[in-house]
């Protein structure tokens, strides 16, 4: 594992490991599965758990970083700060699953105590470098390419907190159940932020809003490479799994608030949301609907939930 202090040094190698979140090492063939919020790809044009479109040519590169940068202010405004205030004890070592560019770390680390060490995990080495370089001064960082489904209690030794953002929707019920068991064995608290719920409220209303919401949610629950993705069921499944594992679980809403004041993000989210729905429901008049919505951007509440689980 490559440890850096404050900022990562240029040319610092990343530690290997393969898998759905770790991704194939250079020279290895592609391996399917869920991706972090940085690259929820899998189609010629992919649609993330929250919408934004990512082309196959651009995924994992600058476009992914651009999408994460675009959504970062909305993410920061949405997260349930009260759950951070409920974290027990002193948090020193944090493992961030599917870290992307490190936006969760930039938001969360200033709200924790001094002396933090973050273990950033993602499939994209460029994003790992970005994440490590952009963490606040005084925070040490290490990077690891590791499949979240391969995570063990031993990996979490001396870890105080496991966290992620916009990731659970891309897992299966069995994978979340296993993750709960691993965290229970390690007795480590978890804070999972921004799991999509599928609830979208648009103003002004359009008669087709509900059809596109249903189409999008069906797309998020699709079977991908033999795996049934949780999509909007993720917060409920996580709450139940961690409760069964013995944790005290608290869930809070963390909706995105989009609209004309955030035109670039709102338009990009709309394109992805409509595109995913149309992929699932080709009968929907996606072109006309999207044209109407982009011509006069609506105010949008995009449902998410944050989940805190504490093992006493």
Short mmCIF file of the C-alpha atoms (twelve columns), coordinates in Angstrom:
data_MODEL
# 
_entry.id   MODEL 
# 
loop_
_atom_site.group_PDB 
_atom_site.id 
_atom_site.type_symbol 
_atom_site.label_atom_id 
_atom_site.label_alt_id 
_atom_site.label_comp_id 
_atom_site.label_asym_id 
_atom_site.label_seq_id 
_atom_site.Cartn_x 
_atom_site.Cartn_y 
_atom_site.Cartn_z 
_atom_site.pdbx_PDB_model_num 
ATOM 1   C CA . UNK A 1   0.000   0.000   0.000   1 
ATOM 2   C CA . UNK A 2   1.393   3.393   -0.963  1 
ATOM 3   C CA . UNK A 3   1.315   5.847   1.884   1 
ATOM 4   C CA . UNK A 4   1.693   9.544   1.274   1 
ATOM 5   C CA . UNK A 5   1.571   12.422  3.711   1 
ATOM 6   C CA . UNK A 6   -0.732  15.261  2.733   1 
ATOM 7   C CA . UNK A 7   -0.098  15.176  -1.010  1 
ATOM 8   C CA . UNK A 8   0.853   12.242  -3.201  1 
ATOM 9   C CA . UNK A 9   4.226   12.419  -4.921  1 
ATOM 10  C CA . UNK A 10  4.317   12.379  -8.717  1 
ATOM 11  C CA . UNK A 11  5.030   8.941   -10.079 1 
ATOM 12  C CA . UNK A 12  4.083   7.153   -6.884  1 
ATOM 13  C CA . UNK A 13  2.896   3.656   -7.849  1 
ATOM 14  C CA . UNK A 14  -0.507  2.363   -6.880  1 
ATOM 15  C CA . UNK A 15  -0.849  -0.953  -5.138  1 
ATOM 16  C CA . UNK A 16  -2.583  -3.652  -7.132  1 
ATOM 17  C CA . UNK A 17  -5.415  -6.093  -6.707  1 
ATOM 18  C CA . UNK A 18  -8.198  -6.763  -9.158  1 
ATOM 19  C CA . UNK A 19  -11.951 -6.795  -9.117  1 
ATOM 20  C CA . UNK A 20  -15.143 -5.009  -9.779  1 
ATOM 21  C CA . UNK A 21  -14.169 -1.934  -7.822  1 
ATOM 22  C CA . UNK A 22  -10.458 -2.511  -8.042  1 
ATOM 23  C CA . UNK A 23  -10.606 -3.034  -11.796 1 
ATOM 24  C CA . UNK A 24  -8.156  -5.080  -13.852 1 
ATOM 25  C CA . UNK A 25  -4.510  -4.356  -13.522 1 
ATOM 26  C CA . UNK A 26  -2.687  -3.036  -16.603 1 
ATOM 27  C CA . UNK A 27  -2.422  -5.754  -19.201 1 
ATOM 28  C CA . UNK A 28  -5.291  -7.802  -17.793 1 
ATOM 29  C CA . UNK A 29  -8.508  -8.381  -19.655 1 
ATOM 30  C CA . UNK A 30  -11.676 -6.511  -18.712 1 
ATOM 31  C CA . UNK A 31  -13.669 -7.751  -15.753 1 
ATOM 32  C CA . UNK A 32  -17.338 -6.848  -15.464 1 
ATOM 33  C CA . UNK A 33  -19.175 -5.650  -12.428 1 
ATOM 34  C CA . UNK A 34  -20.310 -2.552  -10.548 1 
ATOM 35  C CA . UNK A 35  -18.245 0.566   -10.633 1 
ATOM 36  C CA . UNK A 36  -17.751 3.386   -8.210  1 
ATOM 37  C CA . UNK A 37  -19.563 6.673   -8.577  1 
ATOM 38  C CA . UNK A 38  -16.677 7.726   -10.810 1 
ATOM 39  C CA . UNK A 39  -17.505 5.274   -13.566 1 
ATOM 40  C CA . UNK A 40  -20.824 3.437   -13.449 1 
ATOM 41  C CA . UNK A 41  -20.254 2.228   -17.000 1 
ATOM 42  C CA . UNK A 42  -21.124 -0.937  -18.851 1 
ATOM 43  C CA . UNK A 43  -22.800 0.284   -22.025 1 
ATOM 44  C CA . UNK A 44  -21.706 2.326   -25.035 1 
ATOM 45  C CA . UNK A 45  -23.262 5.217   -23.170 1 
ATOM 46  C CA . UNK A 46  -23.530 4.542   -19.467 1 
ATOM 47  C CA . UNK A 47  -25.829 6.069   -16.908 1 
ATOM 48  C CA . UNK A 48  -24.707 6.482   -13.336 1 
ATOM 49  C CA . UNK A 49  -26.763 5.765   -10.274 1 
ATOM 50  C CA . UNK A 50  -27.718 9.443   -10.245 1 
ATOM 51  C CA . UNK A 51  -27.931 10.082  -13.957 1 
ATOM 52  C CA . UNK A 52  -24.896 11.632  -15.647 1 
ATOM 53  C CA . UNK A 53  -23.976 10.095  -18.997 1 
ATOM 54  C CA . UNK A 54  -20.491 8.659   -19.487 1 
ATOM 55  C CA . UNK A 55  -19.349 7.443   -22.897 1 
ATOM 56  C CA . UNK A 56  -17.281 4.267   -23.228 1 
ATOM 57  C CA . UNK A 57  -14.433 6.252   -24.730 1 
ATOM 58  C CA . UNK A 58  -14.414 8.796   -21.925 1 
ATOM 59  C CA . UNK A 59  -15.189 6.657   -18.888 1 
ATOM 60  C CA . UNK A 60  -12.348 6.498   -16.418 1 
ATOM 61  C CA . UNK A 61  -10.718 9.578   -17.892 1 
ATOM 62  C CA . UNK A 62  -11.190 13.310  -17.689 1 
ATOM 63  C CA . UNK A 63  -14.935 13.101  -18.346 1 
ATOM 64  C CA . UNK A 64  -15.432 11.053  -15.191 1 
ATOM 65  C CA . UNK A 65  -13.434 13.574  -13.181 1 
ATOM 66  C CA . UNK A 66  -15.452 16.381  -14.778 1 
ATOM 67  C CA . UNK A 67  -18.736 14.701  -13.799 1 
ATOM 68  C CA . UNK A 68  -17.557 14.238  -10.228 1 
ATOM 69  C CA . UNK A 69  -16.445 17.857  -10.069 1 
ATOM 70  C CA . UNK A 70  -19.816 18.957  -11.437 1 
ATOM 71  C CA . UNK A 71  -21.769 17.027  -8.828  1 
ATOM 72  C CA . UNK A 72  -19.526 17.754  -5.838  1 
ATOM 73  C CA . UNK A 73  -21.347 20.888  -4.615  1 
ATOM 74  C CA . UNK A 74  -24.714 19.108  -4.767  1 
ATOM 75  C CA . UNK A 75  -23.257 16.119  -2.935  1 
ATOM 76  C CA . UNK A 76  -21.808 18.340  -0.214  1 
ATOM 77  C CA . UNK A 77  -25.093 20.174  0.301   1 
ATOM 78  C CA . UNK A 78  -27.116 16.955  0.415   1 
ATOM 79  C CA . UNK A 79  -25.213 14.778  2.893   1 
ATOM 80  C CA . UNK A 80  -26.768 14.369  6.334   1 
ATOM 81  C CA . UNK A 81  -24.332 16.179  8.620   1 
ATOM 82  C CA . UNK A 82  -26.186 15.026  11.729  1 
ATOM 83  C CA . UNK A 83  -24.992 11.454  11.100  1 
ATOM 84  C CA . UNK A 84  -21.369 12.610  11.222  1 
ATOM 85  C CA . UNK A 85  -22.098 14.180  14.595  1 
ATOM 86  C CA . UNK A 86  -23.297 10.774  15.862  1 
ATOM 87  C CA . UNK A 87  -20.061 8.931   15.061  1 
ATOM 88  C CA . UNK A 88  -18.696 7.281   18.205  1 
ATOM 89  C CA . UNK A 89  -15.274 7.934   19.640  1 
ATOM 90  C CA . UNK A 90  -12.297 9.309   17.731  1 
ATOM 91  C CA . UNK A 91  -12.029 8.607   14.022  1 
ATOM 92  C CA . UNK A 92  -8.422  8.224   12.915  1 
ATOM 93  C CA . UNK A 93  -8.369  5.694   10.054  1 
ATOM 94  C CA . UNK A 94  -11.042 5.863   7.350   1 
ATOM 95  C CA . UNK A 95  -11.499 3.482   4.411   1 
ATOM 96  C CA . UNK A 96  -13.317 5.179   1.503   1 
ATOM 97  C CA . UNK A 97  -14.824 2.628   -0.906  1 
ATOM 98  C CA . UNK A 98  -15.227 3.818   -4.505  1 
ATOM 99  C CA . UNK A 99  -13.604 7.135   -3.664  1 
ATOM 100 C CA . UNK A 100 -13.677 8.717   -7.135  1 
ATOM 101 C CA . UNK A 101 -11.834 12.021  -6.980  1 
ATOM 102 C CA . UNK A 102 -12.070 12.070  -3.192  1 
ATOM 103 C CA . UNK A 103 -15.026 14.429  -2.841  1 
ATOM 104 C CA . UNK A 104 -16.367 12.577  0.206   1 
ATOM 105 C CA . UNK A 105 -12.966 12.820  1.866   1 
ATOM 106 C CA . UNK A 106 -12.764 16.540  1.176   1 
ATOM 107 C CA . UNK A 107 -16.205 16.994  2.734   1 
ATOM 108 C CA . UNK A 108 -15.867 14.624  5.683   1 
ATOM 109 C CA . UNK A 109 -12.269 14.982  6.840   1 
ATOM 110 C CA . UNK A 110 -12.608 18.604  8.054   1 
ATOM 111 C CA . UNK A 111 -15.551 17.423  10.185  1 
ATOM 112 C CA . UNK A 112 -13.466 14.798  11.996  1 
ATOM 113 C CA . UNK A 113 -10.592 15.166  14.431  1 
ATOM 114 C CA . UNK A 114 -6.889  15.636  13.826  1 
ATOM 115 C CA . UNK A 115 -4.471  12.881  12.851  1 
ATOM 116 C CA . UNK A 116 -6.573  11.201  10.171  1 
ATOM 117 C CA . UNK A 117 -5.382  8.571   7.698   1 
ATOM 118 C CA . UNK A 118 -7.572  7.772   4.685   1 
ATOM 119 C CA . UNK A 119 -7.370  4.590   2.595   1 
ATOM 120 C CA . UNK A 120 -8.760  5.502   -0.825  1 
ATOM 121 C CA . UNK A 121 -10.171 2.671   -2.970  1 
ATOM 122 C CA . UNK A 122 -11.250 2.935   -6.606  1 
ATOM 123 C CA . UNK A 123 -10.805 1.098   -9.897  1 
ATOM 124 C CA . UNK A 124 -9.283  4.064   -11.736 1 
ATOM 125 C CA . UNK A 125 -5.638  4.865   -10.944 1 
ATOM 126 C CA . UNK A 126 -5.955  8.405   -12.321 1 
ATOM 127 C CA . UNK A 127 -8.827  9.111   -9.970  1 
ATOM 128 C CA . UNK A 128 -6.902  7.610   -7.066  1 
ATOM 129 C CA . UNK A 129 -4.046  9.999   -7.771  1 
ATOM 130 C CA . UNK A 130 -6.506  12.890  -7.958  1 
ATOM 131 C CA . UNK A 131 -8.128  11.844  -4.696  1 
ATOM 132 C CA . UNK A 132 -4.828  11.551  -2.852  1 
ATOM 133 C CA . UNK A 133 -3.516  14.859  -4.139  1 
ATOM 134 C CA . UNK A 134 -6.656  16.802  -3.308  1 
ATOM 135 C CA . UNK A 135 -7.158  15.802  0.323   1 
ATOM 136 C CA . UNK A 136 -6.691  18.577  2.890   1 
ATOM 137 C CA . UNK A 137 -3.268  19.238  4.383   1 
ATOM 138 C CA . UNK A 138 -2.586  17.305  7.554   1 
ATOM 139 C CA . UNK A 139 -4.422  14.188  6.327   1 
ATOM 140 C CA . UNK A 140 -2.310  11.201  5.284   1 
ATOM 141 C CA . UNK A 141 -3.533  9.071   2.400   1 
ATOM 142 C CA . UNK A 142 -2.908  5.626   0.974   1 
ATOM 143 C CA . UNK A 143 -4.462  4.205   -2.200  1 
ATOM 144 C CA . UNK A 144 -5.583  0.667   -2.944  1 
ATOM 145 C CA . UNK A 145 -7.269  -1.054  -5.870  1 
ATOM 146 C CA . UNK A 146 -9.464  -3.651  -4.209  1 
ATOM 147 C CA . UNK A 147 -12.828 -5.238  -4.972  1 
ATOM 148 C CA . UNK A 148 -15.296 -4.245  -2.281  1 
ATOM 149 C CA . UNK A 149 -16.718 -7.767  -2.414  1 
ATOM 150 C CA . UNK A 150 -13.256 -9.095  -1.490  1 
ATOM 151 C CA . UNK A 151 -12.987 -6.888  1.585   1 
ATOM 152 C CA . UNK A 152 -12.268 -8.863  4.768   1 
ATOM 153 C CA . UNK A 153 -12.306 -8.101  8.466   1 
ATOM 154 C CA . UNK A 154 -8.508  -8.331  8.380   1 
ATOM 155 C CA . UNK A 155 -8.455  -5.477  5.846   1 
ATOM 156 C CA . UNK A 156 -10.340 -3.386  8.401   1 
ATOM 157 C CA . UNK A 157 -7.961  -3.979  11.291  1 
ATOM 158 C CA . UNK A 158 -7.400  -0.695  13.121  1 
ATOM 159 C CA . UNK A 159 -9.984  1.027   10.886  1 
ATOM 160 C CA . UNK A 160 -12.360 3.372   12.689  1 
ATOM 161 C CA . UNK A 161 -14.785 4.106   9.850   1 
ATOM 162 C CA . UNK A 162 -15.809 2.615   6.503   1 
ATOM 163 C CA . UNK A 163 -17.490 5.072   4.206   1 
ATOM 164 C CA . UNK A 164 -18.624 5.512   0.624   1 
ATOM 165 C CA . UNK A 165 -20.692 7.805   -1.562  1 
ATOM 166 C CA . UNK A 166 -23.187 6.773   -4.267  1 
ATOM 167 C CA . UNK A 167 -21.956 3.173   -4.279  1 
ATOM 168 C CA . UNK A 168 -24.447 0.834   -2.598  1 
ATOM 169 C CA . UNK A 169 -26.931 1.087   -5.472  1 
ATOM 170 C CA . UNK A 170 -24.374 -0.672  -7.688  1 
ATOM 171 C CA . UNK A 171 -24.083 -3.711  -5.419  1 
ATOM 172 C CA . UNK A 172 -26.344 -6.725  -4.975  1 
ATOM 173 C CA . UNK A 173 -28.268 -7.705  -1.871  1 
ATOM 174 C CA . UNK A 174 -25.829 -10.569 -1.267  1 
ATOM 175 C CA . UNK A 175 -22.828 -8.239  -1.542  1 
ATOM 176 C CA . UNK A 176 -24.296 -5.756  0.933   1 
ATOM 177 C CA . UNK A 177 -25.111 -8.631  3.309   1 
ATOM 178 C CA . UNK A 178 -21.511 -9.808  3.124   1 
ATOM 179 C CA . UNK A 179 -20.196 -6.285  3.648   1 
ATOM 180 C CA . UNK A 180 -22.344 -5.968  6.760   1 
ATOM 181 C CA . UNK A 181 -20.904 -9.226  8.087   1 
ATOM 182 C CA . UNK A 182 -17.330 -8.090  7.462   1 
ATOM 183 C CA . UNK A 183 -17.917 -4.772  9.229   1 
ATOM 184 C CA . UNK A 184 -19.618 -6.580  12.112  1 
ATOM 185 C CA . UNK A 185 -16.652 -8.917  12.516  1 
ATOM 186 C CA . UNK A 186 -14.265 -5.959  12.532  1 
ATOM 187 C CA . UNK A 187 -16.611 -3.930  14.794  1 
ATOM 188 C CA . UNK A 188 -16.133 -0.884  12.580  1 
ATOM 189 C CA . UNK A 189 -18.685 1.881   12.104  1 
ATOM 190 C CA . UNK A 190 -19.955 2.667   8.614   1 
ATOM 191 C CA . UNK A 191 -21.280 5.837   7.011   1 
ATOM 192 C CA . UNK A 192 -22.759 5.287   3.552   1 
ATOM 193 C CA . UNK A 193 -23.836 8.507   1.858   1 
ATOM 194 C CA . UNK A 194 -26.008 9.379   -1.124  1 
ATOM 195 C CA . UNK A 195 -27.628 6.048   -1.956  1 
ATOM 196 C CA . UNK A 196 -30.261 6.797   -4.565  1 
ATOM 197 C CA . UNK A 197 -33.885 6.103   -3.579  1 
ATOM 198 C CA . UNK A 198 -35.517 6.512   -6.979  1 
ATOM 199 C CA . UNK A 199 -37.835 9.291   -5.836  1 
ATOM 200 C CA . UNK A 200 -37.727 12.325  -8.113  1 
ATOM 201 C CA . UNK A 201 -39.906 15.408  -7.763  1 
ATOM 202 C CA . UNK A 202 -39.889 17.924  -10.595 1 
ATOM 203 C CA . UNK A 203 -41.479 21.351  -10.710 1 
ATOM 204 C CA . UNK A 204 -43.223 22.305  -12.846 1 
ATOM 205 C CA . UNK A 205 -44.825 18.904  -13.282 1 
ATOM 206 C CA . UNK A 206 -44.934 17.089  -16.627 1 
ATOM 207 C CA . UNK A 207 -47.452 14.283  -17.270 1 
ATOM 208 C CA . UNK A 208 -44.597 11.947  -18.258 1 
ATOM 209 C CA . UNK A 209 -42.475 12.484  -15.135 1 
ATOM 210 C CA . UNK A 210 -43.754 9.330   -13.417 1 
ATOM 211 C CA . UNK A 211 -43.141 7.202   -16.535 1 
ATOM 212 C CA . UNK A 212 -39.515 8.272   -16.743 1 
ATOM 213 C CA . UNK A 213 -39.040 7.791   -12.999 1 
ATOM 214 C CA . UNK A 214 -40.360 4.228   -13.265 1 
ATOM 215 C CA . UNK A 215 -38.186 3.519   -16.293 1 
ATOM 216 C CA . UNK A 216 -35.075 4.837   -14.575 1 
ATOM 217 C CA . UNK A 217 -35.723 2.801   -11.433 1 
ATOM 218 C CA . UNK A 218 -36.242 -0.367  -13.465 1 
ATOM 219 C CA . UNK A 219 -32.937 0.316   -15.218 1 
ATOM 220 C CA . UNK A 220 -31.153 0.698   -11.872 1 
ATOM 221 C CA . UNK A 221 -32.493 -2.690  -10.742 1 
ATOM 222 C CA . UNK A 222 -31.350 -4.438  -13.931 1 
ATOM 223 C CA . UNK A 223 -29.437 -7.712  -14.075 1 
ATOM 224 C CA . UNK A 224 -25.856 -6.935  -15.095 1 
ATOM 225 C CA . UNK A 225 -23.464 -9.791  -15.819 1 
ATOM 226 C CA . UNK A 226 -25.671 -12.115 -13.787 1 
ATOM 227 C CA . UNK A 227 -25.926 -9.723  -10.836 1 
ATOM 228 C CA . UNK A 228 -29.188 -8.057  -9.813  1 
ATOM 229 C CA . UNK A 229 -28.263 -4.495  -8.892  1 
ATOM 230 C CA . UNK A 230 -29.995 -2.964  -5.899  1 
ATOM 231 C CA . UNK A 231 -30.599 0.471   -7.373  1 
ATOM 232 C CA . UNK A 232 -33.211 2.346   -5.301  1 
ATOM 233 C CA . UNK A 233 -33.564 -0.603  -2.904  1 
ATOM 234 C CA . UNK A 234 -30.030 -0.112  -1.570  1 
ATOM 235 C CA . UNK A 235 -30.771 2.060   1.495   1 
ATOM 236 C CA . UNK A 236 -33.462 -0.323  2.762   1 
ATOM 237 C CA . UNK A 237 -31.363 -3.417  2.089   1 
ATOM 238 C CA . UNK A 238 -28.347 -1.873  3.819   1 
ATOM 239 C CA . UNK A 239 -30.411 -0.848  6.843   1 
ATOM 240 C CA . UNK A 240 -31.831 -4.356  7.197   1 
ATOM 241 C CA . UNK A 241 -28.490 -6.105  6.617   1 
ATOM 242 C CA . UNK A 242 -26.579 -4.056  9.187   1 
ATOM 243 C CA . UNK A 243 -29.405 -4.360  11.699  1 
ATOM 244 C CA . UNK A 244 -29.298 -8.145  11.350  1 
ATOM 245 C CA . UNK A 245 -25.527 -7.976  11.827  1 
ATOM 246 C CA . UNK A 246 -26.037 -6.315  15.201  1 
ATOM 247 C CA . UNK A 247 -25.534 -2.639  14.424  1 
ATOM 248 C CA . UNK A 248 -27.553 0.327   15.575  1 
ATOM 249 C CA . UNK A 249 -28.647 1.864   12.291  1 
ATOM 250 C CA . UNK A 250 -29.766 5.426   11.605  1 
ATOM 251 C CA . UNK A 251 -31.038 6.526   8.190   1 
ATOM 252 C CA . UNK A 252 -31.558 10.107  7.069   1 
ATOM 253 C CA . UNK A 253 -32.710 11.641  3.768   1 
ATOM 254 C CA . UNK A 254 -30.042 13.407  1.718   1 
ATOM 255 C CA . UNK A 255 -31.753 14.614  -1.469  1 
ATOM 256 C CA . UNK A 256 -30.056 16.546  -4.220  1 
ATOM 257 C CA . UNK A 257 -31.618 19.964  -4.823  1 
ATOM 258 C CA . UNK A 258 -31.166 20.829  -8.497  1 
ATOM 259 C CA . UNK A 259 -32.639 23.459  -10.784 1 
ATOM 260 C CA . UNK A 260 -31.969 26.542  -12.905 1 
ATOM 261 C CA . UNK A 261 -29.421 27.824  -10.361 1 
ATOM 262 C CA . UNK A 262 -27.242 24.775  -11.194 1 
ATOM 263 C CA . UNK A 263 -27.798 24.580  -14.969 1 
ATOM 264 C CA . UNK A 264 -24.837 22.415  -15.974 1 
ATOM 265 C CA . UNK A 265 -25.445 19.732  -13.338 1 
ATOM 266 C CA . UNK A 266 -29.226 19.802  -13.757 1 
ATOM 267 C CA . UNK A 267 -28.967 19.407  -17.537 1 
ATOM 268 C CA . UNK A 268 -26.398 16.606  -17.279 1 
ATOM 269 C CA . UNK A 269 -28.475 14.791  -14.659 1 
ATOM 270 C CA . UNK A 270 -31.584 15.101  -16.842 1 
ATOM 271 C CA . UNK A 271 -29.780 13.644  -19.861 1 
ATOM 272 C CA . UNK A 272 -28.608 10.641  -17.868 1 
ATOM 273 C CA . UNK A 273 -31.906 10.126  -16.036 1 
ATOM 274 C CA . UNK A 274 -33.938 10.253  -19.233 1 
ATOM 275 C CA . UNK A 275 -31.371 8.187   -21.146 1 
ATOM 276 C CA . UNK A 276 -31.399 5.381   -18.593 1 
ATOM 277 C CA . UNK A 277 -35.204 5.319   -18.571 1 
ATOM 278 C CA . UNK A 278 -35.315 5.181   -22.370 1 
ATOM 279 C CA . UNK A 279 -32.770 2.363   -22.407 1 
ATOM 280 C CA . UNK A 280 -35.151 0.361   -20.231 1 
ATOM 281 C CA . UNK A 281 -38.322 1.643   -21.937 1 
ATOM 282 C CA . UNK A 282 -37.660 2.338   -25.642 1 
ATOM 283 C CA . UNK A 283 -41.352 3.183   -26.067 1 
ATOM 284 C CA . UNK A 284 -40.973 6.389   -24.064 1 
ATOM 285 C CA . UNK A 285 -40.818 9.652   -26.104 1 
ATOM 286 C CA . UNK A 286 -37.432 10.499  -24.648 1 
ATOM 287 C CA . UNK A 287 -36.373 13.015  -27.294 1 
ATOM 288 C CA . UNK A 288 -39.428 15.240  -26.993 1 
ATOM 289 C CA . UNK A 289 -39.525 15.002  -23.205 1 
ATOM 290 C CA . UNK A 290 -35.845 15.846  -22.816 1 
ATOM 291 C CA . UNK A 291 -36.108 18.743  -25.243 1 
ATOM 292 C CA . UNK A 292 -38.955 20.229  -23.202 1 
ATOM 293 C CA . UNK A 293 -37.143 19.774  -19.926 1 
ATOM 294 C CA . UNK A 294 -33.835 21.202  -21.161 1 
ATOM 295 C CA . UNK A 295 -35.554 24.212  -22.711 1 
ATOM 296 C CA . UNK A 296 -36.824 25.270  -19.277 1 
ATOM 297 C CA . UNK A 297 -34.866 23.507  -16.561 1 
ATOM 298 C CA . UNK A 298 -37.136 22.322  -13.754 1 
ATOM 299 C CA . UNK A 299 -36.474 22.421  -10.056 1 
ATOM 300 C CA . UNK A 300 -35.643 18.859  -9.018  1 
ATOM 301 C CA . UNK A 301 -35.445 16.950  -5.760  1 
ATOM 302 C CA . UNK A 302 -33.525 13.729  -6.397  1 
ATOM 303 C CA . UNK A 303 -33.973 11.290  -3.535  1 
ATOM 304 C CA . UNK A 304 -31.002 9.826   -1.647  1 
ATOM 305 C CA . UNK A 305 -30.480 8.451   1.829   1 
ATOM 306 C CA . UNK A 306 -27.459 8.295   4.117   1 
ATOM 307 C CA . UNK A 307 -26.967 5.271   6.381   1 
ATOM 308 C CA . UNK A 308 -24.997 5.197   9.631   1 
ATOM 309 C CA . UNK A 309 -24.346 1.837   11.323  1 
ATOM 310 C CA . UNK A 310 -22.577 1.578   14.664  1 
ATOM 311 C CA . UNK A 311 -21.474 -1.661  16.350  1 
ATOM 312 C CA . UNK A 312 -21.518 -1.044  20.091  1 
# 
